[in-house]
């Protein structure tokens, strides 16, 4: 093939060329498939983005009972939040 480069370099060049051709064909196939195969609007079966709200009667491990002092401290903290 080339007389100025060694056999190992020629083999490496051939492998690189084959890898580039395979990559281009794979990319073209992927783009061609995504161009014509659109999922149906209601076909998504993944998780919801925002989970549904639980009812007021939630699990006991998800509730914290506050003492009256803690309730007053929390109310004072909420009053310090600017509303504008």
C-alpha positions in Angstrom: 0.0 0.0 0.0 2.3 2.9 1.2 6.0 2.3 1.0 7.0 5.0 3.4 5.2 3.6 6.5 5.7 0.3 8.3 3.4 -2.7 8.2 2.2 -2.0 11.7 1.2 1.5 10.8 -0.6 0.2 7.7 -2.5 -2.3 9.8 -3.4 0.5 12.3 -4.5 2.7 9.5 -6.8 0.0 8.2 -8.3 -0.8 11.6 -8.9 3.0 12.1 -10.6 3.2 8.7 -12.8 0.2 9.4 -13.8 1.6 12.8 -14.6 5.0 11.3 -16.8 3.4 8.6 -18.6 1.3 11.2 -19.2 4.4 13.4 -20.6 6.4 10.5 -22.9 3.6 9.5 -24.1 3.2 13.0 -24.7 6.9 13.4 -26.6 7.0 10.2 -28.7 4.0 11.1 -29.5 5.6 14.5 -30.5 8.9 13.0 -32.6 7.2 10.2 -34.5 5.2 12.8 -35.2 8.2 15.1 -36.4 10.1 12.1 -39.2 7.7 11.2 -40.1 6.0 14.5 -41.9 8.4 16.8 -43.5 7.0 20.0 -47.2 7.4 20.4 -48.1 10.3 22.8 -49.7 8.0 25.4 -47.1 5.2 25.1 -44.7 6.5 27.9 -44.9 4.1 30.8 -42.1 5.5 33.0 -42.4 7.1 36.4 -44.4 10.2 36.9 -42.3 13.4 37.2 -44.0 14.5 40.3 -45.3 11.8 42.6 -49.0 12.0 43.7 -49.7 13.7 46.9 -50.6 11.5 49.8 -53.7 12.0 51.8 -53.9 13.7 55.1 -53.7 10.3 56.8 -50.1 9.6 55.9 -47.9 7.0 57.4 -47.0 7.6 61.0 -43.3 7.5 60.2 -43.8 10.5 57.8 -45.3 12.8 60.5 -43.6 14.7 63.4 -45.6 15.9 66.3 -44.3 19.3 67.5 -44.4 20.6 71.0 -46.1 23.9 71.6 -42.7 25.6 71.9 -41.6 24.2 68.6 -44.8 25.3 67.0 -44.2 28.9 68.3 -40.6 28.8 67.1 -41.7 27.6 63.7 -44.4 30.3 63.4 -41.8 32.9 64.3 -39.5 31.6 61.7 -42.2 31.7 59.1 -43.0 35.3 60.0 -39.4 36.3 59.2 -39.7 35.1 55.6 -40.2 38.1 53.2 -43.3 37.7 51.0 -42.4 40.0 48.2 
